[in-house]
C-alpha cells in the first residue's frame, strides 16, 4: 500500500531526474552559444534579432514579446504564486531538487552524529516516531561527505548544461578536454555547493532562496491558506511524546505554533506523519492536521479553535494521502 511519504518521494525523485535530464533531452535550457532558449527541442526566441534586421515589423515584434516573453512568465510565475497563496510552499516540499538533497543529507547526517545539522544544539532522541531505535553511527560520516560532494558536482554539472550544449559538456568531461572556463565553473560551483550542502542546506532554504521567499510571502498574505494546525484541546496527549513533530521537520521549525512562526514551512507533511505514528494506538489519531479556509484562521490569529474543524469529515482531505489508496 502506498503511503503519503511514498507519494512525495516519487514526486521528488521524478523532478530531480527531470532537473538533471532536461538539458540533454532538450526539454528546457538556455544556450549561450545561440543566445536563446530551447524548449522541447525547438528554439524559443523573442524575435528581437529579426526586428533589428528588418525581417518583422513593430507590431509582430510586440506580439512576440507579449506571447513569447511576458505570457510564459506570467503563467509560470503566476501559477507558482497562486499555488503558494492557496497551499503554501508546495514546490519546495514536493518538487524542489535542492530540498530533496537537503532532506537526504539531513538523514545521513542524523545517522552519523544523531543530529540533522551540525548547528543543532543537542542530538535528537534515538527513539524514532515509529518506535525504532536509531543510534548514531560515526561510520556514516564516510557516506555523508562523499554524498554531499557528489550532489554538489551533479548540481554544478547540471547547471552548466543549462547554459552550454549538454553533449559538448559531457563529451569534454569524459574525454578530459574541458575548456578552462568550463573547468573553472565546475570546480568553483562544486566547491560552493559542497559548502552549502554540508553547512547551510535548510538555512539557505529559509533565508537565501528567492523562490522560497516569494512563496512564503504569498502564503502569509492568505489567512485562509492551507496550514498545519495543532489540535490544542488534546494538547495533554503530547506529554508522553518527545517532540517527534519538531524533530522530523527538515526546516527545523516547530509545527505546534502560530503560522507566522512557520513562515518557511514547506508543507512536506513529515510532522503530520510523525504525530500519526506516535499516536497510532489512539482512537482519535494524531494532533496535527492540514486545515484551510475559516478553520485555518485560529492558526494565524491565535484565537480559540473551533472543535468541528477537527472532526473526521472536516479533515478527510488532509488524511487521504496519508492513508494511501
GIBELHU-V448057 format. One record per run of one state. SS is the DSSP state (2 for helix, 1 for strand, 0 for the rest). FROM is the first residue (numbers start at 1). TO is the last residue. If there is no record, write none. Layout:
ss->(SS | SS)
from->(FROM | FROM)
to->(TO | TO)
//
This chain:
ss->(0 | 2 | 0 | 1 | 0 | 1 | 0 | 1 | 0 | 2 | 0 | 2 | 0 | 2 | 0 | 2 | 0 | 1 | 0 | 1 | 0 | 2 | 0 | 2 | 0 | 2 | 0 | 2 | 0 | 2 | 0 | 1 | 0 | 2 | 0 | 2 | 0 | 2 | 0 | 2 | 0 | 1 | 0 | 2 | 0 | 2 | 0 | 2 | 0)
from->(1 | 4 | 22 | 28 | 32 | 36 | 40 | 42 | 45 | 48 | 53 | 58 | 88 | 90 | 95 | 97 | 114 | 127 | 128 | 133 | 134 | 138 | 162 | 166 | 176 | 180 | 200 | 202 | 208 | 210 | 221 | 227 | 231 | 232 | 241 | 244 | 249 | 259 | 263 | 270 | 279 | 288 | 292 | 293 | 302 | 307 | 311 | 316 | 324)
to->(3 | 21 | 27 | 31 | 35 | 39 | 41 | 44 | 47 | 52 | 57 | 87 | 89 | 94 | 96 | 113 | 126 | 127 | 132 | 133 | 137 | 161 | 165 | 175 | 179 | 199 | 201 | 207 | 209 | 220 | 226 | 230 | 231 | 240 | 243 | 248 | 258 | 262 | 269 | 278 | 287 | 291 | 292 | 301 | 306 | 310 | 315 | 323 | 325)
//
